[in-house]
Amino acid sequence: MPSKKAFADLISGCALLSACLLFAGWRTPAQGQYQDVDKSSAQTPATEKRYANMPEEAVPFRKFTKPYKEWFTADDTLDYFGAARDRSSEELEQCETVNIGFLGPIENNPESPYGLRMLHGAQFAIEQANAKGGYRPEGATKEKLYVLKVHSDSAQWGASSTDAVKMVFDEHVVGVLGSVDGASTHIMLRVALKLEFPIIDTGTTDPTVTETRIQWLLHDFPDDRQQGYAIAQAVFTERKLKRIGILRTQARYARIGVEKFFDEAKRMGHVPVLEVKFERGDKDFSTQLRMLQNAKVDGVVLWGEAPDAALILKQMRSMGMKQPVFGSSRMCYPQMIELAGSAAEGLVTTSAIDPTRSDAKWQEFRKDYGTKFNEEPDGYAAYGYDGINILIGAVAKAGLNRGKVMDALREYRMHTYEGVAGRAQFDNTLNNIAPLTMARVEDGKFVYSPAKVQTVTGSKEGSGAQ
């Protein structure tokens, strides 16, 4: 492994390279418990293997030809041929604790509400793991406690590379949980390609983080590709709408999400007629709404967060706009209904979790988490909790060698994991492609149901990396 000083000289270069890759749209070539899934499913199974549970209508060029090469569906997509598993883990072995890094927006960041919930979920999982005895490998006379090394993800672009270097060289983490922002996660992933440490990503909705073929990341959070498929299904198949307008925030979160919805809408034969934007924190949306009104749209896809979306809905209804509105998962919060009132009635969104589930695992987590933090757990809290447990399970199986820990995580390819957030279903890129939950506001509350999207599964259920 390079020295900290030597690697420091590489940081600015990594950030610049990441910028090129992100904004040019390039992909970098690179070489708990999980369950063995059979081919039966509650959803209607398709007959062919498709990337990311892609619906038939989303398959590019499906009417004309079959591709010569299909990336990401091959079993060897994330095969690793490096030397990390043979590298000494003496620094980690000598630590009095087992350190796990955390990178998420905690303060001075518009995405802090999500980062704080993810942090709470991670802290809760660490606390429970230590209560059970922490880390104690076979033959050891004393257990080690797990410790979370928390870093706030700065809104300054590129800062995550510095945090990643500090976590690896100074804090000797065995792996990292994070982050919420897609760009920060991409940059940290490029550092992981050089320093070879596992990342459990339980916050970003950016689907491109698993399309790099960098073998050091497992993504366990519903992404924008799945959201785009589900919303397109609700808009065009279920509601039979034709003329759709898009209203979104300027943030990367919305830009990537709308891009995936737009692609699916286009392939279904319904190119959105207009896309307008706003800034986070705006109060007056009349200009954008008049543009949508003049375009005679019969439905609106709104990609943003609850505070802004609530104002938009109120202003829409006050202008006499009665079009149905479909939104992204960050709109599926009680705050949405509290702020929008009756204007939220009929709103349809995706949701990272179904908080009305009655299974014992979720109910116990919800109760205990609420007691500890005096708040309801959301998707970021639930997936943060699951992510730490997935990583701790891999450490318990593989020890403190980062390469072997990542080997254990790669065993989740084409397997499922039953966590408090529900069933995660990982594909060959280690991306969770499980069917989403949809939510609809009825009589002043969200009502949840499974998304009606055809799934293609070859995953296996069983027991494994624990």
C-alpha positions in Angstrom: 0.0 0.0 0.0 1.4 3.5 -0.8 2.4 5.7 2.1 0.1 8.5 3.2 2.5 11.1 2.0 2.9 9.5 -1.4 -0.9 9.0 -1.8 -1.6 12.6 -0.8 0.1 13.7 -4.1 -2.3 11.5 -6.0 -5.5 13.0 -4.5 -5.9 16.0 -6.8 -5.3 13.8 -9.8 -7.9 11.4 -8.6 -10.5 14.1 -8.1 -9.7 15.5 -11.6 -10.0 12.1 -13.2 -13.3 11.5 -11.3 -14.6 14.8 -12.7 -13.9 13.7 -16.2 -15.5 10.3 -15.7 -18.6 11.6 -14.0 -19.4 14.5 -16.3 -18.3 12.9 -19.6 -20.4 9.9 -18.7 -17.5 7.4 -18.9 -17.3 4.2 -17.0 -14.0 3.1 -15.4 -13.1 -0.4 -16.5 -11.8 -2.6 -13.7 -11.7 -5.9 -13.0 -25.1 -10.8 7.9 -26.5 -13.3 5.9 -27.4 -13.8 2.3 -29.9 -16.2 0.9 -29.8 -18.6 -2.1 -33.0 -17.5 -4.3 -34.9 -19.9 -6.5 -36.5 -18.8 -9.7 -39.9 -18.6 -8.2 -41.1 -15.1 -7.3 -44.1 -13.2 -6.1 -43.7 -11.2 -9.2 -44.2 -12.6 -12.7 -40.8 -13.9 -13.8 -39.5 -13.1 -17.2 -37.8 -15.7 -19.4 -34.5 -13.9 -20.0 -31.9 -12.4 -17.8 -31.9 -8.6 -18.0 -29.7 -6.0 -16.4 -31.2 -4.4 -13.2 -34.6 -6.1 -13.6 -35.2 -4.1 -16.7 -38.8 -4.3 -18.0 -39.1 -5.6 -21.5 -40.1 -2.2 -22.9 -36.9 -0.7 -21.5 -34.5 -3.0 -23.4 -32.6 -0.9 -25.9 -33.0 -1.8 -29.6 -35.2 -4.7 -28.5 -37.2 -4.5 -31.8 -34.2 -4.5 -34.0 -31.3 -6.6 -32.7 -29.6 -8.3 -29.8 -26.4 -6.8 -28.4 -23.1 -8.3 -29.2 -22.0 -7.9 -25.6 -24.1 -7.3 -22.5 -22.2 -5.8 -19.6 -23.2 -6.3 -15.9 -25.2 -9.5 -16.4 -22.2 -11.9 -16.6 -21.2 -13.8 -13.5 -17.6 -12.5 -13.8 -18.6 -8.8 -13.8 -16.9 -8.1 -10.5 -14.3 -10.9 -10.4 -11.1 -9.7 -8.7 -7.6 -10.7 -9.6 -5.6 -8.3 -7.4 -3.4 -9.0 -4.4 -5.5 -7.4 -1.6 -6.4 -10.7 0.0 -2.7 -11.5 0.3 -1.7 -8.1 1.7 -0.8 -7.9 5.4 -3.6 -6.7 7.7 -1.2 -6.1 10.7 -2.3 -2.5 11.2 -5.9 -3.5 11.6 -5.0 -6.5 13.7 -3.0 -4.3 16.1 -5.8 -1.8 16.7 -7.6 -2.2 20.0 -11.0 -1.8 18.2 -12.4 -2.8 14.8 -12.9 0.5 13.1 -15.6 1.1 10.4 -15.7 4.4 8.5 -18.9 6.4 8.0 -19.2 9.1 5.3 -22.5 11.0 5.1 -24.0 14.5 5.0 -24.2 15.4 8.7 -24.0 19.2 8.9 -23.9 22.2 6.6 -25.4 20.1 3.8 -28.9 20.2 2.2 -29.0 16.4 2.4 -28.2 16.3 6.1 -31.6 15.0 7.1 -30.9 11.8 5.2 -27.3 11.5 6.4 -28.3 11.9 10.0 -30.9 9.1 9.8 -28.3 6.9 8.0 -25.9 7.6 10.8 -28.4 6.8 13.5 -29.1 3.4 11.8 -25.4 2.7 11.6 -24.8 3.7 15.3 -27.7 1.5 16.4 -26.3 -1.5 14.5 -22.8 -0.9 16.0 -24.3 -0.7 19.5 -26.2 -4.0 19.1 -23.2 -5.8 17.7 -21.0 -4.7 20.7 -23.8 -5.8 23.1 -23.5 -9.3 21.5 -19.7 -9.4 22.2 -18.2 -7.4 19.3 -15.6 -9.0 17.2 -13.9 -12.1 18.5 -12.2 -14.4 16.0 -11.6 -18.0 16.6 -8.8 -18.6 19.1 -8.8 -15.0 20.5 -8.9 -14.5 24.2 -10.5 -11.1 24.1 -13.1 -9.5 22.0 -12.7 -6.2 20.2 -15.5 -3.6 20.1 -16.7 -2.1 16.8 -16.2 1.7 16.5 -17.7 4.0 13.9 -15.4 6.7 12.6 -17.8 9.4 11.5 -17.0 11.9 8.7 -19.4 14.5 7.6 -19.7 14.6 3.8 -18.9 18.1 2.8 -21.0 19.8 0.1 -17.6 20.8 -1.4 -17.0 18.7 -4.5 -14.2 16.2 -4.1 -13.8 16.3 -0.3 -14.7 12.7 0.1 -11.3 11.6 -1.4 -9.6 13.3 1.6 -11.9 11.6 4.1 -11.3 8.2 2.5 -7.5 8.6 2.7 -7.8 9.6 6.4 -10.1 6.7 7.2 -7.7 4.2 5.6 -4.3 5.5 6.7 -5.1 7.2 10.0 -8.1 5.4 11.4 -7.3 1.9 9.9 -10.9 1.1 9.0 -11.9 -2.3 7.7 -14.5 -0.8 5.5 -16.7 2.3 4.9 -20.4 3.0 5.0 -21.5 5.9 2.7 -22.5 8.1 1.1 -25.8 9.8 0.2 -24.4 12.1 -2.6 -23.7 10.2 -5.9 -20.7 12.4 -6.8 -19.1 11.9 -3.4 -19.6 8.2 -3.6 -18.1 8.0 -7.1 -15.0 9.9 -5.9 -14.6 7.7 -2.8 -15.0 4.7 -5.1 -12.0 5.8 -7.3 -9.9 6.1 -4.1 -11.1 2.6 -3.1 -9.9 1.3 -6.5 -6.4 2.5 -5.6 -6.4 1.7 -1.8 -8.6 -1.4 -2.0 -11.1 -1.1 0.8 -14.8 -2.2 0.9 -17.6 0.4 0.6 -21.2 -0.4 1.6 -23.3 2.3 0.0 -26.7 2.7 1.7 -27.7 6.2 0.7 -27.2 7.3 -2.9 -29.9 6.7 -5.4 -27.4 7.1 -8.3 -27.4 3.9 -10.3 -24.1 4.6 -12.0 -22.0 3.8 -8.9 -22.3 0.1 -9.6 -21.7 0.6 -13.4 -18.0 1.3 -13.0 -17.0 -2.4 -12.6 -14.8 -1.3 -9.6 -15.0 -4.4 -7.4 -15.0 -2.6 -4.0 -18.6 -1.5 -3.5 -21.9 -3.1 -2.6 -24.9 -0.9 -3.1 -28.0 -1.5 -0.9 -30.5 1.3 -1.5 -33.3 1.6 -4.1 -31.8 3.5 -7.0 -33.1 5.9 -9.7 -33.2 3.2 -12.4 -35.7 1.3 -10.3 -37.6 4.5 -9.4 -37.7 5.4 -13.1 -39.1 2.0 -14.1 -41.8 2.1 -11.4 -42.9 5.7 -12.0 -43.1 5.1 -15.8 -45.2 2.0 -15.1 -47.6 4.0 -12.9 -47.8 6.9 -15.3 -48.1 5.2 -18.7 -49.4 1.7 -18.1 -51.6 2.1 -15.1 -52.9 5.7 -15.6 -52.6 5.7 -19.5 -51.3 9.2 -19.5 -49.7 10.6 -22.7 -48.4 14.2 -22.2 -46.1 14.3 -19.2 -44.3 17.3 -17.9 -41.3 17.1 -15.6 -40.5 19.5 -12.7 -37.3 18.9 -10.9 -34.7 20.5 -8.6 -31.3 21.4 -10.0 -29.5 19.0 -7.7 -27.6 16.0 -9.1 -30.1 13.8 -7.1 -32.9 14.9 -9.4 -30.9 15.2 -12.6 -29.9 11.6 -12.5 -33.3 10.4 -11.4 -35.1 12.3 -14.2 -32.6 11.0 -16.7 -33.6 7.4 -15.9 -37.3 8.2 -16.0 -36.9 10.0 -19.3 -35.1 7.1 -20.9 -37.9 4.7 -19.8 -40.6 7.1 -21.0 -38.9 7.5 -24.4 -38.7 3.7 -24.9 -42.3 3.4 -24.0 -43.2 5.9 -26.7 -44.0 8.8 -24.5 -41.3 11.4 -24.6 -42.0 14.1 -21.9 -43.2 17.3 -23.5 -41.4 19.7 -21.2 -38.9 19.7 -18.4 -38.5 22.7 -16.0 -36.3 23.2 -13.0 -36.1 25.0 -9.7 -33.6 25.5 -6.9 -33.8 24.0 -3.5 -35.5 26.4 -1.2 -37.4 28.3 -3.8 -40.8 29.7 -2.7 -42.4 30.8 -5.9 -43.0 28.2 -8.6 -45.6 30.1 -10.6 -43.3 30.5 -13.7 -42.5 26.8 -14.0 -46.2 25.9 -13.3 -47.5 28.2 -16.0 -45.1 26.7 -18.5 -46.4 23.2 -17.7 -50.0 24.5 -17.8 -49.4 26.1 -21.2 -47.9 22.8 -22.5 -51.2 21.2 -21.7 -49.7 18.3 -19.8 -52.0 15.6 -18.4 -49.6 14.6 -15.6 -46.5 15.9 -13.8 -43.5 14.0 -12.6 -42.0 15.9 -9.7 -38.4 15.0 -8.6 -37.4 16.8 -5.4 -37.7 16.8 -1.6 -40.8 17.1 0.6 -40.5 20.8 1.6 -40.2 22.1 -1.9 -42.7 19.6 -3.3 -45.3 20.5 -0.8 -45.2 24.1 -1.8 -45.4 23.1 -5.5 -48.5 21.0 -4.9 -50.2 23.8 -3.0 -49.4 26.3 -5.8 -50.5 23.9 -8.5 -53.9 23.4 -6.9 -54.4 27.1 -6.3 -53.8 27.7 -10.0 -56.5 25.2 -10.9 -54.0 22.6 -12.1 -55.7 19.2 -11.3 -53.2 16.9 -13.1 -52.0 13.8 -11.2 -48.5 14.2 -9.7 -45.9 11.4 -9.4 -42.8 11.8 -7.3 -39.5 10.4 -6.1 -38.9 8.7 -2.8 -37.7 11.8 -0.9 -41.2 13.1 -1.2 -42.6 10.1 0.7 -42.4 11.6 4.2 -45.1 12.7 6.7 -43.8 16.3 6.3 -45.1 16.2 2.8 -48.7 15.8 3.9 -48.2 18.1 6.9 -47.0 21.0 4.6 -49.2 20.3 1.6 -52.4 19.5 3.3 -55.3 18.5 1.0 -53.2 19.5 -2.0 -51.2 16.2 -1.5 -54.3 14.1 -2.0 -53.7 11.6 -4.8 -50.0 12.1 -4.9 -48.1 8.9 -6.0 -44.5 8.4 -5.1 -41.9 5.7 -4.8 -40.7 4.7 -1.3 -37.4 3.3 -0.1 -39.3 1.1 2.4 -42.8 0.1 3.4 -43.1 1.4 7.0 -46.5 -0.3 7.5 -44.9 -3.8 7.2 -46.0 -6.1 10.0 -43.1 -8.6 10.1 -41.3 -9.0 13.4 -37.9 -7.9 12.2 -39.2 -4.5 11.1 -41.5 -4.0 14.0 -38.8 -4.7 16.6 -36.3 -2.4 14.8 -38.9 0.4 14.5 -39.8 0.2 18.2 -36.2 0.0 19.5 -34.9 2.7 17.1 -37.8 5.0 18.0 -37.1 4.5 21.7 -33.4 5.4 21.3 -33.6 8.3 18.9 -37.1 9.6 19.5 -37.9 9.5 15.8 -39.4 7.2 13.2 -36.9 5.3 11.1 -36.9 6.1 7.4 -35.3 4.3 4.5 -31.9 5.8 5.2 -31.9 4.6 8.8 -33.1 1.1 7.9 -30.6 0.6 5.1 -27.8 2.2 7.2 -28.6 -0.4 9.9 -28.6 -3.2 7.4 -25.4 -2.0 5.7 -23.5 -2.2 9.0 -24.8 -5.6 9.7 -23.8 -6.8 6.2 -20.3 -5.5 6.7 -20.0 -6.9 10.3 -21.2 -10.3 8.9 -18.4 -10.2 6.3 -15.8 -9.3 8.9 -16.9 -12.1 11.2 -16.5 -14.5 8.3 -13.3 -13.2 6.7 -11.4 -11.5 9.5 -9.7 -8.1 9.3 -8.1 -8.5 5.8 -9.9 -5.9 3.6 -9.5 -8.1 0.5 -11.0 -11.1 2.1 -13.8 -9.0 3.6 -14.7 -7.8 0.1 -14.5 -11.4 -1.1 -17.2 -12.2 1.5 -19.3 -9.3 0.3 -19.0 -10.4 -3.3 -20.7 -13.6 -2.3 -23.9 -11.6 -2.2 -23.9 -11.5 -6.1 -27.2 -13.0 -7.2 -28.3 -13.6 -3.6 -30.7 -11.9 -1.3 -30.4 -10.4 2.2 -33.3 -10.2 4.6 -32.9 -7.0 6.6 -35.0 -4.6 8.5 -35.5 -2.6 5.3 -37.0 -5.7 3.6 -35.5 -8.1 1.2 -32.5 -6.9 -0.8 -31.8 -8.7 -4.1 -28.3 -8.2 -5.4 -27.4 -8.6 -9.0 -23.9 -9.3 -10.5 -22.8 -5.7 -10.0 -23.7 -6.0 -6.2 -26.6 -3.6 -6.7 -29.9 -4.1 -4.9 -32.5 -4.4 -7.6 -35.4 -5.6 -5.4 -38.9 -4.4 -6.5 -39.8 -1.0 -5.1 -42.7 0.1 -2.9 -45.2 2.7 -4.2 -47.1 5.1 -1.9 -50.3 7.0 -2.6 -51.8 9.7 -0.5 -55.4 8.7 0.4 -57.5 10.5 3.0 -54.5 12.4 4.3 -52.0 9.4 4.7 -49.7 7.4 2.6 -51.0 4.0 1.6 -48.2 1.5 0.5 -48.2 -1.2 -2.1 -45.7 -3.1 -4.2 -44.6 -1.5 -7.5 -46.2 -3.3 -10.5 -43.1 -3.8 -12.5 -42.1 -7.2 -14.1 -39.0 -8.6 -12.4 -36.3 -10.9 -13.7 -34.7 -12.9 -11.0 -32.0 -15.5 -10.9 -31.1 -14.7 -7.2 -30.8 -17.4 -4.6 -32.0 -17.7 -1.1 -30.1 -19.4 1.7 -27.5 -18.6 4.3 -24.0 -17.3 3.7 -21.6 -14.5 4.6 -22.1 -14.4 8.3 
